[in-house]
Amino acid sequence: MKKKHRSPARSARAGKDADAVPPDAALERLRMALDAAGMVTWDWDVGAHTIRYSDNVPALARGTDVKPYCTTDGLIALVHPDDRDRIRAAIHRAVTMQEPYDCEYRVRMLDGRYHWIHGKGKRVIVRGGALVRVLGVSQDITARKQAEQELERRTRQLAELASALSMAEHRERRRLADLIHDGMQQLLVGARMQVQKLLAGERGTWRNQLDGLDKTLGETLDLARSMMSNLAPPVLLHRDPVSAFVWLASIMRTRHGLSVALRTDRRLPRMPEPLLLFVFTSARELLINVAKHAGARRAALSLRRSSGNLLLEVRDRGKGFDPAALPPPGGDGGFGLFSIRERAELLGGTLSVGSVPKRGTRVLLSLPLTREAPAAAQGGAAERAPGGERRAAGRRPRRPRRGSPVRIVLADDHLTVREGLRQMIEMEDGYRIVAEADNGREAIMCVERHSPDIVIMDARLPVMDGIEATRIIAKRWPRVKVLGLSMHDSDSPIGEGFRAAGAVAYVPKAAPPKEFLRALRSCLPGRPRR
């Protein structure tokens, strides 16, 4: 008997037939897979406005009024009121705009709670282009939504914690800076004033020793001022971003030899302290990176507002680098970019870095900006008297008689400094101190009570700072001249703040007596002395 041989094609078909799954078994497998995924299928008849769910709808709708067969309006009635417009819009897009159906919404349970459902469907088009139905699947995503909400809550907590830690660090830095300013610096200034007084009258053997002591005190004051500035830049106290970045550009030039081309949006509002602190420290870190690592002597920094965001951009034309080659967070290097990016993301912002080797680097920090109302001190404070009562204007100061001494109010909260200033003033003919104050509010009261010609005003005073007190005095008593004092240099933001508030002169406390007396005389240049 001749043996028959099957062709390879027939053998393959036979194998496929042997492996084929009966239709009923395939449907059962599909049901099992849908049950495992917590999904149901549905068939939406567009013309009849009815929805037919698969037999396993209880797996999805257990505890709800959703039935295996319902109308479109019946389903929408079970949807959370806040989500109904969303599901109607998704239906409209699927029917009229030829888009796939894709919508997340909440469905009411029998116990009153809501579960999140995600539905996705594909349009079925018949010959002629008419849409007859949408076929799709739905899945309960409540657990995923709860996980997302928990993640958002934890992210907010981390952002709040990061902000709190940053502010705690800033407060500790400011506390140390205050200790230096209110303690060591004031004592050094007082001691130097005493030494300079002795120098003025010494012509003998002690002069060289006094000169050396004066020089040492001056160098110590410079060191203390530098320490205070590094711990807590005084320019941040007024939360003015423009002034803060002008000061930063100046510091980068003097300390790091980096010339910074600065562009700022003058319309920027005063910022919340945590935001300004983060932007300022980020800019300083980025500019120091340029000075240390880029090999560039110039950088460009811009600060502007765009679509509700604050944009800080730093550019240089230095060495550049490959951003993909940056080490991971916590490793050596990275130049602080990872730290800035993580902090920015916690605040709802972003950090983008673009760099090409040998062509330079561009870093853009974007942060959401919420406008903060101006401080109350800038609003009605200038129109209120120290006690809080409203006044139309202060009492007009007396016009000094020709030949009478210049009347001075001395406002400083450090007794040692007041003593030194008093001794310098008493060495000059034609000046008399009529009152002393140790806070800004008391200084205003002294002006009202004693009608002085000049107020010598320290910047950092309790109760009300000296710059705000100067602003009130200049507005209420324009004939009274204010001479501003602080531990900072003449071109510092403090000096600029005094001048903007209405002071006619400003001098650092550590300046030589001749410079202080020259500034004092400049307050009333045409005034003859006795």
Buried (B, 14 or more C-beta within 10 A) or exposed (E): EEEEEEEEEEEEEEEEEEEEEEEEEEEEEEBEEBBEEBBBBBBBBBEEEBBBBBEBBBBBBEEBBBBBEBBBEBBBEBBBEEBBEBBBEBBEBBBEEEEEBEBBBBBBBEEEEBBBBBBBBEBBEEEEEEBEBBEBBBBBBBEEBEEEEEEEEEEEEEBEEBBEEBBEEBEEBBEBBBEBBBEBBBEBBBBBBBBBBBBEEBEEEEEEEBEEBBEEBBEBBEEBBEBBBEBBBBBBBBBBBBBBBBBBBBBBEEEBEBEBEBEBBEEBBBBBBBBBBBBBBBBBBBBBBBBEBBEBBBBBBBBBBEEEBBBBBBBBBBBBBEBEEBEEEEEEEBBBBBBBBBBBBBBEBEBEBEBEEEEBBBBBBBBEBEEBEEEEBEEEBBEEBBEEEEEEEBEEBEEBEEEEBBBBBBBBBBEBBBBBBBBBBEEBEBBBBBBBBBBBBBBBBBBBEBBBBBBBBBBBBEBBBBBBBBBBBBBBBEEBBBBBBBBBBBEBBBBBBBBEBBBBBBBBBBBBBEEBBEBBBEBBEEBEEE
